[in-house]
């Protein structure tokens, strides 16, 4: 039996909903991705931003032209001014979600080596660069709660 969800991402099988991507101009989104540009999604709280990003990840992965990955950056907020802790949290989120959503195991194997070789300031870029070089398809990162990383 379906019900109205008021917190967290919508699960279409469980919750009443408007299809997440029906509110987006997918041609425009695809154009931005083809042009290797970024876009920012601004909307009030609890309006479906996370649900839309998760649906976009599924759509892009399903179409087969891109490897799309959703990552919530909010857990890194607790690190505040500690760059290494923040980078480890962000990288950990990428590694965990790559395994969860994509079945991607390689990133976990690369983390310690990457931090050791380049340090915390460059670890994220180095890890993503290696993944992009070794991945068969272009990677689209869908980063949620980026604004939570801004200091007080």
Buried (B, 14 or more C-beta within 10 A) or exposed (E): EEEEBEEEBBEEEEBEBEEBBEEBEEEEBBEEBEEEEEEEBEEEEEEBBBBBBBBBBBBBBEEEBBBBBBBBBBBBBEBEEEEEBBBBBBBBBBBEBBBEBBEBEEBEEBBEEBBEEBEBEBBBEBBBEBBEEEBEEBBBBBBBBBEEBEEE
